[in-house]
Amino acid sequence: MKRTTFIFILVLSPALLFAQTLSVKDRETGQPLASVKIFSQSPPFSGTTNRQGQADISALKEAKQIRIWLYGYKALTLSYAALQERNFRGAARTVIVFHK
């Protein structure tokens, strides 16, 4: 069992190092927003944020248009580069604050 666990951690670790996490929060409350839709046509991608309002968007590094929306909030369409400019700055997390 120890050997299997060690191999799993070794294989998973590089993926975690290069993961790019998007965090989505409500502007007024600062609370994370779950089930926010994230969509791109090129490269093809469709995902949602988890309970903590987070989603891995590593697959979108070449995306020119990433649509981020949740019913009851103003939708955003941004490129990956625009997300980087907003908050990456070398960190592995970008925070998007939604307006109602």
Biopython code that builds the backbone (N, CA, C, O; Angstrom):
import numpy as np
from Bio.PDB.StructureBuilder import StructureBuilder

atoms = [
    (1, "MET", "N", (0.815, -1.192, 0.000)),
    (1, "MET", "CA", (0.000, 0.000, 0.000)),
    (1, "MET", "C", (0.861, 1.260, 0.000)),
    (1, "MET", "O", (0.540, 2.226, -0.693)),
    (2, "LYS", "N", (1.928, 1.263, 0.752)),
    (2, "LYS", "CA", (2.797, 2.432, 0.808)),
    (2, "LYS", "C", (3.393, 2.733, -0.555)),
    (2, "LYS", "O", (3.498, 3.895, -0.947)),
    (3, "ARG", "N", (3.777, 1.708, -1.269)),
    (3, "ARG", "CA", (4.371, 1.884, -2.590)),
    (3, "ARG", "C", (3.362, 2.504, -3.549)),
    (3, "ARG", "O", (3.710, 3.410, -4.306)),
    (4, "THR", "N", (2.128, 2.033, -3.530)),
    (4, "THR", "CA", (1.082, 2.570, -4.403)),
    (4, "THR", "C", (0.808, 4.037, -4.080)),
    (4, "THR", "O", (0.678, 4.859, -4.987)),
    (5, "THR", "N", (0.721, 4.360, -2.815)),
    (5, "THR", "CA", (0.476, 5.740, -2.409)),
    (5, "THR", "C", (1.608, 6.646, -2.858)),
    (5, "THR", "O", (1.363, 7.740, -3.367)),
    (6, "PHE", "N", (2.817, 6.212, -2.680)),
    (6, "PHE", "CA", (3.978, 7.000, -3.067)),
    (6, "PHE", "C", (3.982, 7.257, -4.571)),
    (6, "PHE", "O", (4.244, 8.379, -5.003)),
    (7, "ILE", "N", (3.701, 6.251, -5.359)),
    (7, "ILE", "CA", (3.673, 6.398, -6.814)),
    (7, "ILE", "C", (2.558, 7.354, -7.216)),
    (7, "ILE", "O", (2.750, 8.189, -8.100)),
    (8, "PHE", "N", (1.407, 7.243, -6.585)),
    (8, "PHE", "CA", (0.283, 8.131, -6.889)),
    (8, "PHE", "C", (0.662, 9.584, -6.617)),
    (8, "PHE", "O", (0.388, 10.456, -7.442)),
    (9, "ILE", "N", (1.272, 9.848, -5.501)),
    (9, "ILE", "CA", (1.686, 11.203, -5.156)),
    (9, "ILE", "C", (2.737, 11.699, -6.137)),
    (9, "ILE", "O", (2.700, 12.862, -6.538)),
    (10, "LEU", "N", (3.649, 10.866, -6.521)),
    (10, "LEU", "CA", (4.696, 11.248, -7.462)),
    (10, "LEU", "C", (4.108, 11.603, -8.825)),
    (10, "LEU", "O", (4.522, 12.584, -9.445)),
    (11, "VAL", "N", (3.156, 10.820, -9.288)),
    (11, "VAL", "CA", (2.536, 11.073, -10.582)),
    (11, "VAL", "C", (1.638, 12.300, -10.513)),
    (11, "VAL", "O", (1.593, 13.077, -11.466)),
    (12, "LEU", "N", (0.934, 12.491, -9.428)),
    (12, "LEU", "CA", (-0.009, 13.595, -9.299)),
    (12, "LEU", "C", (0.675, 14.933, -9.036)),
    (12, "LEU", "O", (0.164, 15.971, -9.457)),
    (13, "SER", "N", (1.780, 14.935, -8.374)),
    (13, "SER", "CA", (2.459, 16.176, -7.986)),
    (13, "SER", "C", (2.770, 17.116, -9.140)),
    (13, "SER", "O", (2.469, 18.304, -9.023)),
    (14, "PRO", "N", (3.352, 16.664, -10.251)),
    (14, "PRO", "CA", (3.611, 17.607, -11.348)),
    (14, "PRO", "C", (2.343, 18.260, -11.879)),
    (14, "PRO", "O", (2.369, 19.428, -12.267)),
    (15, "ALA", "N", (1.247, 17.535, -11.903)),
    (15, "ALA", "CA", (-0.016, 18.113, -12.374)),
    (15, "ALA", "C", (-0.461, 19.235, -11.447)),
    (15, "ALA", "O", (-0.976, 20.253, -11.908)),
    (16, "LEU", "N", (-0.269, 19.058, -10.160)),
    (16, "LEU", "CA", (-0.662, 20.095, -9.210)),
    (16, "LEU", "C", (0.214, 21.325, -9.322)),
    (16, "LEU", "O", (-0.254, 22.442, -9.103)),
    (17, "LEU", "N", (1.473, 21.137, -9.659)),
    (17, "LEU", "CA", (2.384, 22.266, -9.785)),
    (17, "LEU", "C", (2.012, 23.182, -10.939)),
    (17, "LEU", "O", (2.239, 24.391, -10.880)),
    (18, "PHE", "N", (1.438, 22.604, -11.990)),
    (18, "PHE", "CA", (1.127, 23.383, -13.183)),
    (18, "PHE", "C", (-0.356, 23.707, -13.304)),
    (18, "PHE", "O", (-0.785, 24.262, -14.316)),
    (19, "ALA", "N", (-1.134, 23.374, -12.300)),
    (19, "ALA", "CA", (-2.573, 23.659, -12.331)),
    (19, "ALA", "C", (-2.802, 25.162, -12.192)),
    (19, "ALA", "O", (-2.110, 25.843, -11.436)),
    (20, "GLN", "N", (-3.768, 25.654, -12.921)),
    (20, "GLN", "CA", (-4.151, 27.057, -12.817)),
    (20, "GLN", "C", (-5.586, 27.082, -12.314)),
    (20, "GLN", "O", (-6.498, 26.615, -12.996)),
    (21, "THR", "N", (-5.780, 27.619, -11.139)),
    (21, "THR", "CA", (-7.092, 27.603, -10.503)),
    (21, "THR", "C", (-7.784, 28.953, -10.640)),
    (21, "THR", "O", (-7.200, 30.001, -10.365)),
    (22, "LEU", "N", (-9.027, 28.904, -11.068)),
    (22, "LEU", "CA", (-9.871, 30.087, -11.131)),
    (22, "LEU", "C", (-10.804, 30.044, -9.929)),
    (22, "LEU", "O", (-11.477, 29.037, -9.711)),
    (23, "SER", "N", (-10.857, 31.107, -9.153)),
    (23, "SER", "CA", (-11.782, 31.217, -8.023)),
    (23, "SER", "C", (-12.803, 32.295, -8.341)),
    (23, "SER", "O", (-12.443, 33.393, -8.766)),
    (24, "VAL", "N", (-14.073, 31.983, -8.136)),
    (24, "VAL", "CA", (-15.149, 32.925, -8.446)),
    (24, "VAL", "C", (-15.910, 33.241, -7.160)),
    (24, "VAL", "O", (-16.339, 32.342, -6.437)),
    (25, "LYS", "N", (-16.069, 34.553, -6.888)),
    (25, "LYS", "CA", (-16.742, 34.995, -5.664)),
    (25, "LYS", "C", (-17.797, 36.042, -5.974)),
    (25, "LYS", "O", (-17.716, 36.740, -6.985)),
    (26, "ASP", "N", (-18.790, 36.146, -5.094)),
    (26, "ASP", "CA", (-19.800, 37.190, -5.176)),
    (26, "ASP", "C", (-19.169, 38.509, -4.739)),
    (26, "ASP", "O", (-18.500, 38.561, -3.708)),
    (27, "ARG", "N", (-19.373, 39.562, -5.504)),
    (27, "ARG", "CA", (-18.761, 40.853, -5.196)),
    (27, "ARG", "C", (-19.247, 41.428, -3.867)),
    (27, "ARG", "O", (-18.453, 41.975, -3.101)),
    (28, "GLU", "N", (-20.531, 41.309, -3.591)),
    (28, "GLU", "CA", (-21.086, 41.918, -2.376)),
    (28, "GLU", "C", (-20.741, 41.146, -1.108)),
    (28, "GLU", "O", (-20.400, 41.745, -0.088)),
    (29, "THR", "N", (-20.829, 39.834, -1.167)),
    (29, "THR", "CA", (-20.633, 39.026, 0.043)),
    (29, "THR", "C", (-19.229, 38.460, 0.175)),
    (29, "THR", "O", (-18.794, 38.126, 1.277)),
    (30, "GLY", "N", (-18.512, 38.348, -0.946)),
    (30, "GLY", "CA", (-17.194, 37.730, -0.922)),
    (30, "GLY", "C", (-17.243, 36.217, -0.827)),
    (30, "GLY", "O", (-16.206, 35.562, -0.723)),
    (31, "GLN", "N", (-18.449, 35.659, -0.862)),
    (31, "GLN", "CA", (-18.620, 34.214, -0.757)),
    (31, "GLN", "C", (-18.289, 33.525, -2.080)),
    (31, "GLN", "O", (-18.587, 34.069, -3.144)),
    (32, "PRO", "N", (-17.677, 32.337, -2.034)),
    (32, "PRO", "CA", (-17.405, 31.589, -3.263)),
    (32, "PRO", "C", (-18.702, 31.179, -3.944)),
    (32, "PRO", "O", (-19.706, 30.903, -3.287)),
    (33, "LEU", "N", (-18.663, 31.143, -5.270)),
    (33, "LEU", "CA", (-19.849, 30.760, -6.041)),
    (33, "LEU", "C", (-19.639, 29.390, -6.680)),
    (33, "LEU", "O", (-18.743, 29.206, -7.503)),
    (34, "ALA", "N", (-20.469, 28.443, -6.293)),
    (34, "ALA", "CA", (-20.423, 27.095, -6.854)),
    (34, "ALA", "C", (-21.253, 27.035, -8.131)),
    (34, "ALA", "O", (-22.159, 27.845, -8.326)),
    (35, "SER", "N", (-20.947, 26.091, -8.987)),
    (35, "SER", "CA", (-21.688, 25.803, -10.224)),
    (35, "SER", "C", (-21.630, 26.925, -11.248)),
    (35, "SER", "O", (-22.520, 27.029, -12.093)),
    (36, "VAL", "N", (-20.603, 27.766, -11.193)),
    (36, "VAL", "CA", (-20.400, 28.783, -12.223)),
    (36, "VAL", "C", (-19.941, 28.059, -13.488)),
    (36, "VAL", "O", (-19.041, 27.221, -13.432)),
    (37, "LYS", "N", (-20.551, 28.375, -14.619)),
    (37, "LYS", "CA", (-20.219, 27.726, -15.887)),
    (37, "LYS", "C", (-19.002, 28.404, -16.520)),
    (37, "LYS", "O", (-18.899, 29.630, -16.545)),
    (38, "ILE", "N", (-18.089, 27.585, -17.027)),
    (38, "ILE", "CA", (-16.888, 28.075, -17.716)),
    (38, "ILE", "C", (-16.853, 27.367, -19.055)),
    (38, "ILE", "O", (-16.871, 26.137, -19.117)),
    (39, "PHE", "N", (-16.802, 28.152, -20.142)),
    (39, "PHE", "CA", (-16.926, 27.575, -21.480)),
    (39, "PHE", "C", (-15.953, 28.238, -22.441)),
    (39, "PHE", "O", (-15.736, 29.449, -22.391)),
    (40, "SER", "N", (-15.372, 27.433, -23.313)),
    (40, "SER", "CA", (-14.521, 27.924, -24.396)),
    (40, "SER", "C", (-14.740, 27.050, -25.626)),
    (40, "SER", "O", (-14.845, 25.828, -25.525)),
    (41, "GLN", "N", (-14.808, 27.701, -26.797)),
    (41, "GLN", "CA", (-14.936, 26.934, -28.034)),
    (41, "GLN", "C", (-13.569, 26.502, -28.556)),
    (41, "GLN", "O", (-13.430, 25.427, -29.140)),
    (42, "SER", "N", (-12.568, 27.342, -28.342)),
    (42, "SER", "CA", (-11.230, 27.034, -28.839)),
    (42, "SER", "C", (-10.192, 27.459, -27.800)),
    (42, "SER", "O", (-9.974, 28.654, -27.600)),
    (43, "PRO", "N", (-9.563, 26.512, -27.151)),
    (43, "PRO", "CA", (-9.773, 25.064, -27.227)),
    (43, "PRO", "C", (-11.108, 24.672, -26.590)),
    (43, "PRO", "O", (-11.612, 25.371, -25.711)),
    (44, "PRO", "N", (-11.676, 23.546, -27.040)),
    (44, "PRO", "CA", (-12.961, 23.121, -26.497)),
    (44, "PRO", "C", (-12.852, 22.812, -25.003)),
    (44, "PRO", "O", (-12.016, 22.013, -24.581)),
    (45, "PHE", "N", (-13.702, 23.453, -24.219)),
    (45, "PHE", "CA", (-13.686, 23.243, -22.775)),
    (45, "PHE", "C", (-15.038, 23.621, -22.198)),
    (45, "PHE", "O", (-15.645, 24.613, -22.600)),
    (46, "SER", "N", (-15.498, 22.822, -21.257)),
    (46, "SER", "CA", (-16.717, 23.116, -20.521)),
    (46, "SER", "C", (-16.524, 22.603, -19.104)),
    (46, "SER", "O", (-16.164, 21.443, -18.901)),
    (47, "GLY", "N", (-16.765, 23.467, -18.124)),
    (47, "GLY", "CA", (-16.594, 23.057, -16.741)),
    (47, "GLY", "C", (-17.401, 23.935, -15.815)),
    (47, "GLY", "O", (-18.029, 24.902, -16.246)),
    (48, "THR", "N", (-17.382, 23.594, -14.542)),
    (48, "THR", "CA", (-18.070, 24.380, -13.519)),
    (48, "THR", "C", (-17.183, 24.488, -12.286)),
    (48, "THR", "O", (-16.279, 23.679, -12.078)),
    (49, "THR", "N", (-17.458, 25.493, -11.481)),
    (49, "THR", "CA", (-16.721, 25.642, -10.234)),
    (49, "THR", "C", (-17.273, 24.662, -9.193)),
    (49, "THR", "O", (-18.437, 24.267, -9.246)),
    (50, "ASN", "N", (-16.419, 24.286, -8.258)),
    (50, "ASN", "CA", (-16.817, 23.380, -7.185)),
    (50, "ASN", "C", (-17.465, 24.160, -6.036)),
    (50, "ASN", "O", (-17.765, 25.344, -6.188)),
    (51, "ARG", "N", (-17.679, 23.514, -4.903)),
    (51, "ARG", "CA", (-18.318, 24.168, -3.750)),
    (51, "ARG", "C", (-17.525, 25.365, -3.232)),
    (51, "ARG", "O", (-18.093, 26.297, -2.663)),
    (52, "GLN", "N", (-16.217, 25.330, -3.433)),
    (52, "GLN", "CA", (-15.354, 26.430, -2.993)),
    (52, "GLN", "C", (-15.244, 27.528, -4.047)),
    (52, "GLN", "O", (-14.480, 28.479, -3.881)),
    (53, "GLY", "N", (-16.016, 27.392, -5.141)),
    (53, "GLY", "CA", (-15.990, 28.383, -6.207)),
    (53, "GLY", "C", (-14.752, 28.290, -7.076)),
    (53, "GLY", "O", (-14.375, 29.274, -7.713)),
    (54, "GLN", "N", (-14.108, 27.128, -7.117)),
    (54, "GLN", "CA", (-12.854, 26.963, -7.841)),
    (54, "GLN", "C", (-12.981, 25.972, -8.991)),
    (54, "GLN", "O", (-13.759, 25.020, -8.938)),
    (55, "ALA", "N", (-12.186, 26.228, -10.037)),
    (55, "ALA", "CA", (-12.117, 25.332, -11.182)),
    (55, "ALA", "C", (-10.708, 25.377, -11.763)),
    (55, "ALA", "O", (-10.069, 26.428, -11.778)),
    (56, "ASP", "N", (-10.232, 24.237, -12.237)),
    (56, "ASP", "CA", (-8.922, 24.165, -12.892)),
    (56, "ASP", "C", (-9.097, 24.587, -14.345)),
    (56, "ASP", "O", (-9.855, 23.962, -15.088)),
    (57, "ILE", "N", (-8.400, 25.645, -14.753)),
    (57, "ILE", "CA", (-8.514, 26.140, -16.129)),
    (57, "ILE", "C", (-7.185, 26.003, -16.885)),
    (57, "ILE", "O", (-6.930, 26.737, -17.840)),
    (58, "SER", "N", (-6.356, 25.070, -16.455)),
    (58, "SER", "CA", (-5.056, 24.851, -17.098)),
    (58, "SER", "C", (-5.193, 24.559, -18.588)),
    (58, "SER", "O", (-4.321, 24.928, -19.374)),
    (59, "ALA", "N", (-6.272, 23.904, -18.980)),
    (59, "ALA", "CA", (-6.485, 23.535, -20.374)),
    (59, "ALA", "C", (-6.809, 24.740, -21.258)),
    (59, "ALA", "O", (-6.878, 24.593, -22.478)),
    (60, "LEU", "N", (-7.005, 25.907, -20.689)),
    (60, "LEU", "CA", (-7.439, 27.084, -21.445)),
    (60, "LEU", "C", (-6.325, 28.070, -21.752)),
    (60, "LEU", "O", (-6.612, 29.206, -22.130)),
    (61, "LYS", "N", (-5.076, 27.685, -21.606)),
    (61, "LYS", "CA", (-3.962, 28.623, -21.766)),
    (61, "LYS", "C", (-3.911, 29.314, -23.124)),
    (61, "LYS", "O", (-3.355, 30.407, -23.234)),
    (62, "GLU", "N", (-4.471, 28.709, -24.146)),
    (62, "GLU", "CA", (-4.466, 29.307, -25.482)),
    (62, "GLU", "C", (-5.802, 29.962, -25.836)),
    (62, "GLU", "O", (-5.972, 30.446, -26.955)),
    (63, "ALA", "N", (-6.736, 29.982, -24.911)),
    (63, "ALA", "CA", (-8.088, 30.471, -25.199)),
    (63, "ALA", "C", (-8.120, 31.984, -25.396)),
    (63, "ALA", "O", (-7.552, 32.740, -24.608)),
    (64, "LYS", "N", (-8.784, 32.402, -26.443)),
    (64, "LYS", "CA", (-8.994, 33.827, -26.718)),
    (64, "LYS", "C", (-10.291, 34.317, -26.080)),
    (64, "LYS", "O", (-10.409, 35.490, -25.726)),
    (65, "GLN", "N", (-11.267, 33.413, -25.934)),
    (65, "GLN", "CA", (-12.548, 33.775, -25.320)),
    (65, "GLN", "C", (-12.973, 32.685, -24.344)),
    (65, "GLN", "O", (-13.212, 31.540, -24.730)),
    (66, "ILE", "N", (-13.060, 33.063, -23.075)),
    (66, "ILE", "CA", (-13.547, 32.172, -22.034)),
    (66, "ILE", "C", (-14.802, 32.819, -21.464)),
    (66, "ILE", "O", (-14.757, 33.929, -20.933)),
    (67, "ARG", "N", (-15.904, 32.123, -21.578)),
    (67, "ARG", "CA", (-17.185, 32.652, -21.083)),
    (67, "ARG", "C", (-17.412, 32.111, -19.683)),
    (67, "ARG", "O", (-17.354, 30.902, -19.457)),
    (68, "ILE", "N", (-17.673, 33.019, -18.737)),
    (68, "ILE", "CA", (-17.885, 32.664, -17.331)),
    (68, "ILE", "C", (-19.241, 33.231, -16.935)),
    (68, "ILE", "O", (-19.456, 34.441, -17.009)),
    (69, "TRP", "N", (-20.168, 32.350, -16.510)),
    (69, "TRP", "CA", (-21.501, 32.851, -16.190)),
    (69, "TRP", "C", (-22.215, 31.991, -15.155)),
    (69, "TRP", "O", (-21.949, 30.800, -14.994)),
    (70, "LEU", "N", (-23.126, 32.652, -14.470)),
    (70, "LEU", "CA", (-23.991, 32.009, -13.493)),
    (70, "LEU", "C", (-25.310, 32.760, -13.506)),
    (70, "LEU", "O", (-25.322, 33.991, -13.510)),
    (71, "TYR", "N", (-26.402, 32.046, -13.514)),
    (71, "TYR", "CA", (-27.722, 32.671, -13.548)),
    (71, "TYR", "C", (-27.849, 33.677, -12.404)),
    (71, "TYR", "O", (-27.540, 33.364, -11.254)),
    (72, "GLY", "N", (-28.305, 34.884, -12.730)),
    (72, "GLY", "CA", (-28.478, 35.931, -11.743)),
    (72, "GLY", "C", (-27.278, 36.865, -11.621)),
    (72, "GLY", "O", (-27.306, 37.826, -10.852)),
    (73, "TYR", "N", (-26.214, 36.575, -12.394)),
    (73, "TYR", "CA", (-25.004, 37.391, -12.377)),
    (73, "TYR", "C", (-24.668, 37.841, -13.792)),
    (73, "TYR", "O", (-25.076, 37.212, -14.768)),
    (74, "LYS", "N", (-23.929, 38.922, -13.890)),
    (74, "LYS", "CA", (-23.478, 39.422, -15.186)),
    (74, "LYS", "C", (-22.407, 38.467, -15.727)),
    (74, "LYS", "O", (-21.430, 38.172, -15.039)),
    (75, "ALA", "N", (-22.596, 37.989, -16.952)),
    (75, "ALA", "CA", (-21.634, 37.075, -17.568)),
    (75, "ALA", "C", (-20.368, 37.827, -17.980)),
    (75, "ALA", "O", (-20.415, 39.016, -18.298)),
    (76, "LEU", "N", (-19.254, 37.127, -17.971)),
    (76, "LEU", "CA", (-17.982, 37.691, -18.405)),
    (76, "LEU", "C", (-17.436, 36.871, -19.559)),
    (76, "LEU", "O", (-17.591, 35.650, -19.587)),
    (77, "THR", "N", (-16.805, 37.528, -20.499)),
    (77, "THR", "CA", (-16.072, 36.846, -21.555)),
    (77, "THR", "C", (-14.682, 37.465, -21.580)),
    (77, "THR", "O", (-14.522, 38.648, -21.881)),
    (78, "LEU", "N", (-13.686, 36.658, -21.264)),
    (78, "LEU", "CA", (-12.300, 37.119, -21.163)),
    (78, "LEU", "C", (-11.376, 36.115, -21.824)),
    (78, "LEU", "O", (-11.711, 34.937, -21.946)),
    (79, "SER", "N", (-10.214, 36.583, -22.248)),
    (79, "SER", "CA", (-9.193, 35.668, -22.740)),
    (79, "SER", "C", (-8.381, 35.156, -21.549)),
    (79, "SER", "O", (-8.452, 35.720, -20.457)),
    (80, "TYR", "N", (-7.624, 34.107, -21.756)),
    (80, "TYR", "CA", (-6.744, 33.595, -20.704)),
    (80, "TYR", "C", (-5.731, 34.674, -20.328)),
    (80, "TYR", "O", (-5.397, 34.842, -19.155)),
    (81, "ALA", "N", (-5.244, 35.401, -21.333)),
    (81, "ALA", "CA", (-4.280, 36.480, -21.074)),
    (81, "ALA", "C", (-4.898, 37.555, -20.179)),
    (81, "ALA", "O", (-4.227, 38.087, -19.295)),
    (82, "ALA", "N", (-6.178, 37.876, -20.406)),
    (82, "ALA", "CA", (-6.847, 38.876, -19.574)),
    (82, "ALA", "C", (-6.999, 38.376, -18.145)),
    (82, "ALA", "O", (-6.887, 39.156, -17.199)),
    (83, "LEU", "N", (-7.251, 37.089, -17.980)),
    (83, "LEU", "CA", (-7.314, 36.525, -16.636)),
    (83, "LEU", "C", (-5.961, 36.634, -15.948)),
    (83, "LEU", "O", (-5.883, 36.946, -14.760)),
    (84, "GLN", "N", (-4.904, 36.377, -16.695)),
    (84, "GLN", "CA", (-3.553, 36.495, -16.145)),
    (84, "GLN", "C", (-3.285, 37.920, -15.676)),
    (84, "GLN", "O", (-2.755, 38.135, -14.586)),
    (85, "GLU", "N", (-3.654, 38.883, -16.502)),
    (85, "GLU", "CA", (-3.438, 40.284, -16.151)),
    (85, "GLU", "C", (-4.208, 40.679, -14.894)),
    (85, "GLU", "O", (-3.743, 41.511, -14.115)),
    (86, "ARG", "N", (-5.372, 40.090, -14.696)),
    (86, "ARG", "CA", (-6.194, 40.432, -13.541)),
    (86, "ARG", "C", (-5.585, 39.989, -12.229)),
    (86, "ARG", "O", (-5.646, 40.714, -11.236)),
    (87, "ASN", "N", (-4.987, 38.784, -12.217)),
    (87, "ASN", "CA", (-4.599, 38.321, -10.897)),
    (87, "ASN", "C", (-3.549, 37.227, -10.835)),
    (87, "ASN", "O", (-3.103, 36.912, -9.732)),
    (88, "PHE", "N", (-3.126, 36.634, -11.917)),
    (88, "PHE", "CA", (-2.174, 35.526, -11.797)),
    (88, "PHE", "C", (-0.876, 36.017, -11.165)),
    (88, "PHE", "O", (-0.505, 35.567, -10.081)),
    (89, "ARG", "N", (-0.198, 36.918, -11.823)),
    (89, "ARG", "CA", (1.057, 37.484, -11.339)),
    (89, "ARG", "C", (1.942, 36.451, -10.651)),
    (89, "ARG", "O", (2.444, 36.681, -9.551)),
    (90, "GLY", "N", (2.124, 35.313, -11.309)),
    (90, "GLY", "CA", (2.997, 34.284, -10.782)),
    (90, "GLY", "C", (2.322, 33.325, -9.819)),
    (90, "GLY", "O", (2.878, 32.274, -9.498)),
    (91, "ALA", "N", (1.132, 33.672, -9.355)),
    (91, "ALA", "CA", (0.416, 32.784, -8.437)),
    (91, "ALA", "C", (-0.354, 31.747, -9.241)),
    (91, "ALA", "O", (-0.499, 31.873, -10.457)),
    (92, "ALA", "N", (-0.834, 30.745, -8.568)),
    (92, "ALA", "CA", (-1.581, 29.682, -9.237)),
    (92, "ALA", "C", (-3.086, 29.882, -9.108)),
    (92, "ALA", "O", (-3.853, 28.934, -9.273)),
    (93, "ARG", "N", (-3.511, 31.098, -8.819)),
    (93, "ARG", "CA", (-4.934, 31.321, -8.616)),
    (93, "ARG", "C", (-5.364, 32.666, -9.176)),
    (93, "ARG", "O", (-4.666, 33.666, -9.009)),
    (94, "THR", "N", (-6.502, 32.690, -9.833)),
    (94, "THR", "CA", (-7.118, 33.924, -10.296)),
    (94, "THR", "C", (-8.478, 34.033, -9.626)),
    (94, "THR", "O", (-9.215, 33.050, -9.554)),
    (95, "VAL", "N", (-8.810, 35.203, -9.142)),
    (95, "VAL", "CA", (-10.103, 35.417, -8.506)),
    (95, "VAL", "C", (-10.932, 36.326, -9.390)),
    (95, "VAL", "O", (-10.495, 37.421, -9.746)),
    (96, "ILE", "N", (-12.113, 35.884, -9.741)),
    (96, "ILE", "CA", (-13.073, 36.681, -10.505)),
    (96, "ILE", "C", (-14.200, 37.036, -9.552)),
    (96, "ILE", "O", (-14.743, 36.159, -8.879)),
    (97, "VAL", "N", (-14.553, 38.291, -9.489)),
    (97, "VAL", "CA", (-15.642, 38.740, -8.633)),
    (97, "VAL", "C", (-16.822, 39.088, -9.535)),
    (97, "VAL", "O", (-16.707, 39.938, -10.418)),
    (98, "PHE", "N", (-17.947, 38.433, -9.309)),
    (98, "PHE", "CA", (-19.138, 38.608, -10.132)),
    (98, "PHE", "C", (-20.010, 39.735, -9.628)),
    (98, "PHE", "O", (-20.164, 39.922, -8.422)),
    (99, "HIS", "N", (-20.589, 40.497, -10.568)),
    (99, "HIS", "CA", (-21.582, 41.531, -10.267)),
    (99, "HIS", "C", (-22.966, 40.928, -10.482)),
    (99, "HIS", "O", (-23.174, 40.132, -11.397)),
    (100, "LYS", "N", (-23.890, 41.312, -9.642)),
    (100, "LYS", "CA", (-25.284, 40.886, -9.847)),
    (100, "LYS", "C", (-25.957, 41.799, -10.836)),
    (100, "LYS", "O", (-27.133, 41.613, -11.147)),
]
sb = StructureBuilder()
sb.init_structure("model")
sb.init_model(0)
sb.init_chain("A")
sb.init_seg("    ")
for serial, (resi, resn, name, xyz) in enumerate(atoms, 1):
    if name == "N":
        sb.init_residue(resn, " ", resi, " ")
    sb.init_atom(name, np.array(xyz, "f"), 0.0, 1.0, " ", f" {name:<3s}", serial, name[0])
structure = sb.get_structure()
